[in-house]
């Protein structure tokens, strides 16, 4: 019996060894799976263990049956193995609980560490988000544009500093109030508002809505408003964001630009000369009404066409061929210099022959490159005709002057000689014994002959003065010249019982021409001629600041006020009744005085008669 048990135990030991090897392999796998898949293993472990126990017991039963071992012995061995299994299970549970406690402690520590790290990461992220929010808020607040946000009920929920400046309202005044109160009444019209709302809902954004607002201070501003939908993280519409920009300056600038453009267009159209504006490729951009009028070519026939292709355009060929357009456009573009004016003859579509001048000027861009070319065409037909007429008149005037000079020479030489012969014979006859009537006639002939000589000499002198192109000046003493004229004419005055008195003490230097002597002689001669007998004629010079003022006073009949101006005009005196003489002498006086940049006039003499004044500048004339 003992041998049988030993044999069973031996076999059982062998099987136990196999089973233990399997158990160890099982436990190894257990620990491995425990750490890899602890939850899944715990759910299947009990089933596997029961399967192993049942397998061992069944194996023992088969061994006992094969060896004919009584069942009680087999059951004893099974009891031993069951006991060992119970011990093993208890040991396993104790070991598992210990291992599980360690693992849970490690897991808890690991999770605490992970949670701590996650908390720090969340705190760091929250800080960065806060800084980013502050940064973007700073950007929004520093924006010059006005930013206004409103909710779906149109209540203002955000009002930037730019909005405060634009609308001149504080944020605390408008937050929570209806956003529509910020905008003008015409923007609040229901139809407009609904249309704008539909468009905003459909597109999500509306840009550059132009409107004019009035601030609480009464200032009117032009703004450009852009609207966009405000959405939450799920894309739901929560309100509207409006960005408004003050464009008052831009609007005014645009209005000024528009006004200047309209003004330039009006000027362009209003200029009577013909204007052609071309680009730098010689395309005709515009012509004005003046071009249509003077050329007879309609603007629609030329605008948009290239000037260099005018040979293919019947409407342009005549005028552009005449002005040599091809050569000029190339010269202006590549030289950058203006051309003209040049004259050319043009035959209009109606066959009318016209004379034009053209002027070409380049218009530059910001880089100094030729951007446009402006051509100015002026109709010179009438002016040319006037010039031709003036040339003819000048030629006739030249011939007239030549005839006048010839007449003056004839009058001076051919008339003075016969008159001189008459005067000589008169003087011879006056020495003879004559009857009273004959002597009176001889005296009249002598007197009129002397007057004719005076007139001829004055006319010759006036013609000579008027023909002077240049006049030379020299320094002379006006007082000495006046006294010399008085001395020359003193004897002539004494014949009528008239006394000449010179009041020119001192020196009166001035730059004058010797012709000025004729001024004093003419004035004194007229004073003697028109003064009563036994009167005095006074001549003198006064200081008049920048001029010397000479005067001649007589006690004659005087000059009526209506003739005080015309008395110095040649031939005018012949038309005036009550004024003696031809006026040639005073015309000579005026001409000579004007040559000296002076002036001459006549006033009434308080004592009766006239006072003739002459002012001559002290400084050189011209």
VOKE-986004 format. One line per 10 residues: number of its first residue (from 1); their letters; for each residue x, y, z of C-alpha. Coordinates in Angstrom, 3 decimals. Layout:
% residues N
NUM) a) X,Y,Z; ...
END
This chain:
% residues 622
1) xxxxxxxxxx) 0.000,0.000,0.000; 2.729,2.357,0.913; 4.356,1.566,-2.401; 1.169,2.464,-4.209; 0.866,5.773,-2.417; 4.488,6.539,-3.146; 3.868,5.755,-6.784; 0.812,8.008,-6.809; 2.688,10.725,-5.075; 5.544,10.288,-7.519
11) xxxxxxxxxx) 3.189,10.552,-10.452; 1.328,13.335,-8.730; 4.580,15.075,-8.016; 5.427,14.857,-11.673; 2.055,16.273,-12.545; 2.337,18.812,-9.809; 5.632,19.894,-11.268; 3.947,20.275,-14.596; 1.016,22.021,-12.999; 3.326,24.319,-10.964
21) xxxxxxxxxx) 5.230,25.158,-14.114; 1.919,26.024,-15.695; 0.907,27.928,-12.565; 4.183,29.897,-12.540; 3.762,30.621,-16.222; 0.213,31.618,-15.418; 1.288,33.946,-12.590; 3.970,35.484,-14.777; 1.401,36.159,-17.400; -0.917,37.326,-14.608
31) xxxxxxxxxx) 1.456,40.038,-13.446; 2.167,41.036,-17.027; -1.508,41.348,-17.944; -2.266,42.932,-14.607; -0.055,45.850,-15.359; -1.063,45.960,-19.011; -4.819,45.321,-18.691; -5.680,45.183,-14.980; -9.400,45.758,-15.317; -9.931,43.142,-18.038
41) xxxxxxxxxx) -7.798,40.549,-16.151; -9.651,40.983,-12.890; -12.918,40.231,-14.641; -11.647,36.844,-16.083; -9.272,35.662,-13.358; -11.736,33.682,-11.194; -13.042,31.757,-14.180; -9.534,30.796,-15.249; -8.582,29.702,-11.696; -11.624,27.453,-11.366
51) xxxxxxxxxx) -10.785,25.966,-14.736; -7.241,25.116,-13.557; -8.453,23.497,-10.302; -10.995,21.409,-12.164; -8.305,20.393,-14.627; -5.938,19.233,-11.827; -8.630,17.248,-10.037; -9.714,15.606,-13.235; -6.095,14.714,-14.026; -5.671,13.080,-10.610
61) xxxxxxxxxx) -8.825,11.096,-11.129; -7.612,9.827,-14.469; -4.219,8.858,-13.022; -5.886,6.945,-10.152; -8.138,5.115,-12.556; -5.235,4.215,-14.828; -3.174,2.830,-11.929; -6.152,1.113,-10.271; -5.647,3.207,-7.195; -8.594,3.092,-4.851
71) xxxxxxxxxx) -10.798,6.116,-4.931; -10.289,6.934,-1.278; -6.570,7.350,-1.926; -7.251,9.429,-4.923; -9.636,11.569,-2.918; -6.990,12.016,-0.241; -4.571,13.263,-2.805; -7.265,15.529,-4.289; -7.899,16.848,-0.777; -4.219,17.591,-0.443
81) xxxxxxxxxx) -4.252,19.452,-3.739; -7.457,21.305,-2.817; -5.809,22.346,0.428; -2.802,23.475,-1.517; -5.159,25.351,-3.849; -6.863,27.074,-0.972; -3.496,28.030,0.480; -2.410,29.205,-2.958; -5.583,31.252,-3.399; -5.214,32.847,0.026
91) xxxxxxxxxx) -1.576,33.618,-0.681; -2.470,35.000,-4.098; -5.168,37.224,-2.652; -2.841,38.570,0.015; -0.119,39.165,-2.587; -2.562,40.704,-5.024; -3.952,43.062,-2.400; -0.435,44.157,-1.443; 0.566,44.652,-5.072; -2.716,46.374,-5.871
101) xxxxxxxxxx) -2.284,48.785,-2.939; 1.206,49.670,-4.134; -0.047,50.133,-7.663; -2.921,52.294,-6.517; -0.630,54.433,-4.447; 1.670,54.856,-7.432; -1.332,55.543,-9.714; -2.700,58.116,-7.278; 0.675,59.823,-7.001; 1.028,59.753,-10.778
111) xxxxxxxxxx) -2.448,61.174,-11.263; -1.867,63.856,-8.632; 1.349,64.792,-10.421; -0.485,64.838,-13.736; -3.307,66.938,-12.271; -0.779,69.349,-10.742; 1.020,69.687,-14.061; -2.319,70.070,-15.853; -3.385,72.757,-13.362; -0.131,74.652,-13.921
121) xxxxxxxxxx) -0.578,74.324,-17.686; -4.154,75.588,-17.387; -3.015,78.505,-15.245; -0.296,79.339,-17.792; -2.807,79.093,-20.648; -5.298,81.266,-18.736; -2.589,83.854,-18.152; -1.602,83.826,-21.822; -5.252,84.119,-22.830; -5.675,87.041,-20.450
131) xxxxxxxxxx) -2.554,88.729,-21.826; -3.723,88.089,-25.392; -7.143,89.502,-24.544; -5.542,92.579,-22.987; -3.282,92.940,-26.038; -6.164,92.777,-28.479; -8.236,95.096,-26.293; -5.313,97.517,-26.325; -5.165,97.300,-30.110; -8.911,97.900,-30.406
141) xxxxxxxxxx) -8.867,100.775,-27.928; -5.872,102.411,-29.625; -7.607,102.300,-33.009; -8.552,105.704,-34.388; -11.697,104.176,-35.832; -14.885,103.974,-33.808; -15.893,100.413,-32.833; -19.415,99.876,-31.507; -20.896,96.462,-30.661; -24.600,95.860,-29.998
151) xxxxxxxxxx) -26.639,92.804,-29.105; -29.628,91.400,-30.968; -31.866,93.932,-29.218; -29.643,96.729,-30.593; -28.408,97.629,-27.099; -24.829,98.914,-27.076; -22.517,96.456,-25.299; -19.145,97.925,-26.320; -18.085,101.505,-27.106; -14.386,102.125,-27.895
161) xxxxxxxxxx) -12.345,105.243,-27.196; -12.349,105.941,-30.926; -16.152,105.893,-30.789; -16.094,108.352,-27.887; -14.005,110.770,-29.943; -16.038,110.341,-33.131; -19.520,110.586,-31.606; -18.425,112.908,-28.749; -20.131,110.704,-26.164; -18.750,108.788,-23.177
171) xxxxxxxxxx) -19.090,105.005,-23.058; -21.009,105.098,-19.782; -23.560,107.424,-21.401; -24.445,105.041,-24.237; -23.837,101.502,-22.922; -27.163,99.681,-22.759; -28.898,102.235,-24.976; -30.211,101.730,-28.499; -27.409,101.941,-31.062; -29.687,103.611,-33.614
181) xxxxxxxxxx) -29.617,106.834,-31.557; -26.043,107.389,-32.739; -27.005,107.780,-36.380; -28.961,110.445,-38.301; -32.706,110.190,-38.765; -32.497,109.419,-42.461; -30.461,106.322,-41.558; -33.275,105.224,-39.239; -35.964,105.141,-41.895; -37.638,101.790,-41.522
191) xxxxxxxxxx) -37.348,100.793,-45.173; -33.651,101.577,-45.278; -33.010,99.872,-41.965; -34.837,96.695,-42.989; -33.101,96.548,-46.345; -29.717,97.004,-44.669; -30.576,94.338,-42.066; -31.538,91.812,-44.749; -28.361,92.479,-46.637; -26.298,92.101,-43.448
201) xxxxxxxxxx) -27.998,88.794,-42.574; -27.424,87.503,-46.067; -23.794,88.542,-46.600; -22.598,88.826,-43.025; -20.928,92.179,-43.713; -21.766,95.566,-45.259; -18.887,97.899,-46.080; -18.500,101.654,-46.474; -21.978,103.003,-45.743; -21.655,106.768,-46.222
211) xxxxxxxxxx) -23.634,109.004,-43.883; -23.463,112.339,-42.097; -23.877,112.593,-38.316; -24.345,115.527,-35.969; -22.542,115.437,-32.617; -23.983,116.875,-29.370; -21.833,119.989,-29.923; -23.555,120.577,-33.263; -20.570,119.587,-35.371; -21.436,117.740,-38.564
221) xxxxxxxxxx) -19.172,114.869,-39.588; -19.048,112.551,-42.565; -18.467,108.914,-41.610; -17.924,105.633,-43.414; -19.630,102.781,-41.552; -18.976,99.053,-41.996; -21.226,96.487,-40.277; -20.585,92.795,-39.557; -22.429,90.107,-37.595; -21.199,89.242,-34.080
231) xxxxxxxxxx) -21.228,85.453,-33.539; -20.473,83.188,-30.546; -18.281,80.071,-30.525; -21.089,77.984,-32.007; -21.645,80.426,-34.869; -24.894,81.838,-33.540; -25.591,85.523,-34.208; -25.333,87.499,-30.967; -25.393,91.031,-32.344; -23.648,93.470,-34.677
241) xxxxxxxxxx) -20.248,95.145,-34.764; -19.966,98.538,-36.440; -16.663,100.164,-37.406; -17.008,103.858,-38.266; -14.298,106.136,-39.659; -14.307,109.923,-39.769; -13.990,110.777,-43.468; -14.946,114.457,-43.224; -11.592,115.599,-44.609; -11.706,112.993,-47.348
251) xxxxxxxxxx) -15.245,114.014,-48.320; -14.268,117.693,-48.409; -11.150,116.829,-50.376; -13.235,114.766,-52.794; -15.684,117.662,-53.138; -12.807,120.034,-53.821; -11.345,117.618,-56.353; -14.772,117.272,-57.974; -15.192,121.041,-57.996; -11.724,121.552,-59.453
261) xxxxxxxxxx) -12.412,118.915,-62.086; -15.695,120.578,-62.992; -13.921,123.942,-63.016; -11.098,122.604,-65.184; -13.684,121.055,-67.510; -15.499,124.385,-67.736; -12.222,126.203,-68.340; -11.198,123.575,-70.895; -14.500,123.957,-72.701; -14.684,127.732,-72.273
271) xxxxxxxxxx) -11.274,128.577,-73.726; -11.886,130.042,-77.193; -8.747,128.447,-78.605; -8.862,124.880,-79.850; -7.463,122.362,-77.337; -6.397,118.763,-77.995; -5.424,116.499,-75.080; -3.472,113.349,-75.981; -1.931,110.559,-73.915; 1.727,109.602,-74.270
281) xxxxxxxxxx) 0.797,107.075,-76.970; -0.848,109.910,-78.945; -4.390,108.705,-78.365; -6.785,111.670,-78.436; -8.469,111.884,-75.026; -10.466,115.059,-75.474; -10.987,118.180,-77.565; -12.966,121.269,-76.611; -15.686,123.288,-78.298; -13.081,125.748,-79.516
291) xxxxxxxxxx) -11.472,122.959,-81.549; -14.822,122.092,-83.134; -15.577,125.725,-83.869; -12.306,126.746,-85.504; -11.614,123.485,-87.377; -15.133,122.424,-88.295; -14.349,118.879,-87.045; -16.735,117.216,-84.558; -15.263,115.856,-81.328; -16.899,112.441,-81.746
301) xxxxxxxxxx) -14.917,112.048,-84.969; -11.571,112.408,-83.186; -11.878,111.310,-79.527; -10.487,107.820,-78.980; -8.489,107.817,-82.188; -4.715,107.860,-82.487; -3.245,111.086,-83.769; -0.473,109.280,-85.651; -3.067,107.447,-87.746; -4.753,110.608,-88.944
311) xxxxxxxxxx) -3.993,109.775,-92.573; -6.626,107.024,-92.288; -9.161,109.405,-90.712; -10.685,111.812,-93.256; -11.912,114.175,-90.529; -8.386,114.650,-89.171; -6.236,114.541,-92.233; -6.541,118.173,-93.249; -5.800,119.882,-89.945; -3.171,117.410,-88.690
321) xxxxxxxxxx) -1.358,117.258,-92.021; -1.215,121.039,-92.099; 0.346,121.294,-88.630; 2.939,118.553,-89.322; 1.557,116.589,-86.401; 3.689,113.449,-86.713; 6.973,115.258,-86.321; 5.746,117.403,-83.431; 4.211,114.684,-81.252; 7.411,112.666,-81.416
331) xxxxxxxxxx) 9.563,115.704,-80.641; 7.448,116.715,-77.645; 7.261,113.194,-76.184; 10.935,112.359,-76.415; 12.392,115.814,-75.759; 9.975,116.796,-72.984; 10.080,120.371,-74.267; 7.384,122.701,-75.519; 7.104,123.608,-79.186; 5.706,126.659,-80.896
341) xxxxxxxxxx) 3.974,128.726,-81.625; 4.168,127.903,-85.330; 1.890,129.173,-88.051; 0.186,127.038,-90.683; -2.616,127.350,-93.197; -5.613,125.014,-93.017; -8.505,124.478,-95.411; -11.682,123.520,-93.505; -14.101,120.772,-94.685; -16.248,123.605,-96.105
351) xxxxxxxxxx) -13.313,124.842,-98.160; -12.630,127.915,-96.009; -8.977,128.899,-95.892; -7.770,129.680,-92.357; -4.514,130.649,-90.691; -3.731,128.855,-87.405; -0.911,128.831,-84.877; -0.271,125.785,-82.693; 1.532,125.449,-79.383; 2.599,122.058,-77.959
361) xxxxxxxxxx) 3.374,121.448,-74.313; 4.080,118.172,-72.432; 2.303,117.356,-69.142; 4.417,115.288,-66.732; 3.524,112.658,-64.130; 4.981,112.396,-60.621; 8.094,110.653,-61.958; 8.816,113.395,-64.459; 7.735,111.288,-67.437; 5.565,112.707,-70.213
371) xxxxxxxxxx) 2.027,111.548,-69.412; -0.064,113.778,-71.659; 0.450,116.258,-74.479; -1.649,119.420,-74.762; -1.999,121.135,-78.137; -3.364,124.681,-78.334; -4.633,125.847,-81.714; -5.429,129.524,-82.230; -7.353,130.879,-85.197; -5.240,133.765,-86.483
381) xxxxxxxxxx) -7.249,134.378,-89.644; -8.803,137.686,-88.511; -5.632,138.794,-86.779; -3.658,137.977,-89.886; -6.078,140.054,-91.935; -5.715,142.905,-89.414; -1.950,142.615,-89.566; -2.074,142.807,-93.340; -4.359,145.813,-93.039; -2.002,147.436,-90.531
391) xxxxxxxxxx) 0.903,146.780,-92.836; -0.966,148.513,-95.636; -1.870,151.397,-93.329; 1.734,151.606,-92.158; 2.884,151.717,-95.745; 0.327,154.461,-96.515; 1.355,156.321,-93.363; 4.959,156.031,-94.372; 4.125,157.487,-97.787; 2.068,160.215,-96.065
401) xxxxxxxxxx) 4.970,161.091,-93.768; 7.258,161.199,-96.742; 4.815,163.561,-98.477; 4.530,165.610,-95.275; 8.309,165.863,-95.015; 8.473,166.789,-98.677; 5.723,169.387,-98.165; 7.552,170.762,-95.136; 10.747,171.096,-97.140; 8.837,172.727,-99.993
411) xxxxxxxxxx) 7.061,175.036,-97.583; 10.269,176.004,-95.825; 12.450,176.472,-98.847; 10.142,177.160,-101.806; 7.597,179.316,-99.927; 9.977,181.226,-97.705; 11.997,182.433,-100.683; 9.062,184.200,-102.459; 7.846,185.587,-99.146; 11.368,186.860,-98.488
421) xxxxxxxxxx) 11.338,188.622,-101.869; 7.934,190.165,-101.047; 9.214,191.413,-97.662; 12.296,192.939,-99.299; 10.210,194.801,-101.883; 7.828,195.960,-99.126; 10.713,197.361,-97.126; 11.980,199.221,-100.246; 8.547,200.656,-100.970; 8.100,201.736,-97.342
431) xxxxxxxxxx) 11.048,204.125,-97.826; 9.246,205.900,-100.655; 6.770,208.747,-100.306; 3.353,207.087,-100.416; -0.198,208.221,-100.017; -1.718,207.264,-96.646; -3.922,204.553,-98.109; -1.014,202.985,-100.016; 1.238,203.067,-96.919; -1.504,201.371,-94.880
441) xxxxxxxxxx) -1.731,198.635,-97.464; 2.032,198.203,-97.512; 2.052,197.864,-93.693; -0.641,195.170,-93.896; 1.388,193.266,-96.519; 4.503,193.450,-94.344; 2.619,192.266,-91.259; 0.989,189.273,-93.001; 4.236,188.318,-94.683; 5.938,188.193,-91.246
451) xxxxxxxxxx) 3.035,186.093,-89.923; 3.378,183.684,-92.853; 7.096,183.305,-92.168; 6.350,182.588,-88.488; 3.741,179.978,-89.371; 6.044,178.244,-91.845; 8.887,178.144,-89.345; 6.604,176.822,-86.559; 5.163,174.116,-88.810; 8.647,173.095,-89.889
461) xxxxxxxxxx) 9.837,173.011,-86.292; 6.824,170.900,-85.190; 7.374,168.392,-88.005; 11.010,168.123,-87.077; 10.166,167.492,-83.402; 7.510,164.871,-84.212; 9.955,162.975,-86.415; 12.528,162.672,-83.655; 13.116,159.006,-82.686; 15.551,159.742,-79.873
471) xxxxxxxxxx) 16.317,162.884,-77.917; 19.581,163.839,-76.278; 19.822,165.704,-72.968; 22.452,167.922,-71.462; 22.695,169.821,-68.218; 21.486,173.419,-68.584; 20.378,176.221,-66.255; 16.684,176.835,-66.830; 16.971,180.318,-65.333; 19.634,181.309,-67.870
481) xxxxxxxxxx) 17.555,179.877,-70.747; 14.495,181.835,-69.618; 16.413,185.098,-69.215; 17.938,184.629,-72.675; 14.481,184.224,-74.230; 13.306,187.372,-72.403; 16.259,189.374,-73.739; 15.662,188.166,-77.313; 11.985,189.156,-77.285; 12.302,192.324,-75.182
491) xxxxxxxxxx) 12.646,194.590,-78.216; 9.640,192.914,-79.870; 7.564,193.694,-76.777; 8.745,197.277,-76.612; 7.296,197.888,-80.076; 3.838,197.334,-78.503; 4.730,199.107,-75.298; 4.863,195.780,-73.398; 7.519,195.277,-70.735; 9.040,191.809,-70.164
501) xxxxxxxxxx) 10.139,191.116,-66.586; 12.347,188.075,-65.681; 12.051,186.671,-62.120; 14.659,183.910,-62.183; 17.415,184.736,-59.704; 19.720,181.879,-58.778; 20.516,178.601,-60.573; 18.003,175.989,-61.774; 20.013,173.022,-63.157; 18.249,170.246,-65.117
511) xxxxxxxxxx) 18.977,167.721,-67.866; 17.205,169.145,-70.919; 17.333,169.329,-74.697; 18.030,172.669,-76.396; 14.518,172.475,-77.882; 13.338,173.706,-74.476; 14.369,177.226,-75.540; 11.475,177.135,-78.041; 9.059,176.516,-75.141; 10.026,179.776,-73.400
521) xxxxxxxxxx) 10.155,181.688,-76.706; 6.678,180.476,-77.781; 5.071,181.282,-74.423; 6.642,184.763,-74.284; 5.790,185.450,-77.945; 2.139,184.490,-77.381; 2.012,186.667,-74.238; 3.287,189.659,-76.217; 0.953,188.925,-79.118; -2.251,188.706,-77.034
531) xxxxxxxxxx) -1.482,191.306,-74.297; -2.785,194.897,-74.457; -0.337,197.756,-75.011; 1.471,199.255,-72.061; 1.170,196.113,-69.885; 3.765,193.798,-68.353; 4.583,190.161,-68.952; 6.260,188.328,-66.061; 8.431,185.210,-66.515; 10.003,183.262,-63.668
541) xxxxxxxxxx) 10.908,179.853,-62.113; 9.805,178.240,-58.809; 10.965,175.182,-56.897; 8.245,172.476,-57.071; 10.014,169.656,-55.201; 11.189,167.140,-57.779; 10.575,169.602,-60.622; 11.251,173.192,-61.620; 8.084,175.133,-62.389; 8.450,177.928,-64.953
551) xxxxxxxxxx) 5.608,180.421,-65.544; 4.650,183.205,-67.954; 1.969,185.719,-66.771; 0.213,188.117,-69.116; -2.624,190.605,-68.763; -4.439,189.705,-71.922; -7.973,188.428,-72.537; -7.368,185.034,-70.903; -8.486,181.569,-72.038; -12.064,180.334,-71.453
561) xxxxxxxxxx) -12.297,177.288,-69.168; -13.721,175.034,-71.893; -10.585,175.556,-73.982; -7.905,175.237,-71.304; -7.240,171.598,-72.317; -7.670,171.749,-76.090; -5.614,174.910,-76.487; -2.458,172.786,-76.608; -3.846,170.442,-79.280; -2.807,171.053,-82.867
571) xxxxxxxxxx) -5.603,172.356,-85.128; -8.139,172.386,-82.271; -7.836,176.133,-81.886; -8.972,176.622,-85.476; -12.360,175.170,-84.450; -12.834,177.358,-81.386; -14.411,180.790,-81.671; -12.915,183.460,-79.473; -9.446,181.872,-79.406; -6.878,183.546,-81.604
581) xxxxxxxxxx) -4.061,181.808,-83.505; -3.590,178.382,-85.119; -2.248,176.683,-81.997; 0.877,175.373,-83.706; 3.097,177.231,-81.244; 1.393,175.727,-78.165; 1.373,172.267,-79.817; 5.153,172.639,-80.138; 5.334,173.626,-76.453; 3.349,170.554,-75.342
591) xxxxxxxxxx) 5.363,168.169,-77.526; 8.707,169.426,-76.201; 7.541,169.386,-72.550; 6.250,165.796,-72.894; 9.605,164.781,-74.373; 11.091,165.928,-71.044; 8.492,163.890,-69.032; 7.018,167.171,-67.835; 3.626,168.829,-68.097; 2.157,172.171,-69.263
601) xxxxxxxxxx) -1.164,173.839,-68.378; -2.849,177.230,-68.176; -4.661,178.973,-65.334; -6.427,182.286,-64.908; -4.311,185.211,-63.730; -6.038,186.741,-60.660; -5.104,190.186,-61.999; -6.541,189.441,-65.417; -5.093,187.428,-68.273; -3.493,183.977,-68.119
611) xxxxxxxxxx) -0.631,182.110,-66.430; 1.068,179.356,-68.418; 2.959,176.819,-66.287; 5.678,174.386,-67.366; 7.108,171.711,-65.026; 10.433,170.085,-65.930; 11.866,167.243,-63.762; 15.140,167.991,-62.029; 16.429,164.423,-62.641; 17.292,163.205,-66.134
621) xx) 14.247,162.225,-68.168; 13.963,158.525,-69.178
END
